[in-house]
Amino acid sequence: MKKIKSRKDYKCYQCKSAIPKGSYYTRKSIRYGETGIRGYDGKVHTWEPYRISVEVCVSCRVAAGGNV
């Protein structure tokens, strides 16, 4: 993963610690929301999951086994 120098204060998505301005962090893409719903007629309607990018501190990324 590429390290990014923060230009403002962020909060780590995994450990909820502060990422202060000027320190390094990485970004991670996560799935947000559901991928399907059962309608009134019994059919299952599916769609592609919505993905968002979140900030993760370098220590959490290394602990998870990611390359930094």
Secondary structure as UniProt FT lines:
FT   STRAND          4..5
FT   STRAND          10..11
FT   TURN            13..15
FT   STRAND          18..19
FT   TURN            21..22
FT   STRAND          24..32
FT   STRAND          36..38
FT   TURN            40..41
FT   STRAND          44..46
FT   STRAND          50..57
FT   HELIX           58..63
FT   TURN            64..65
//
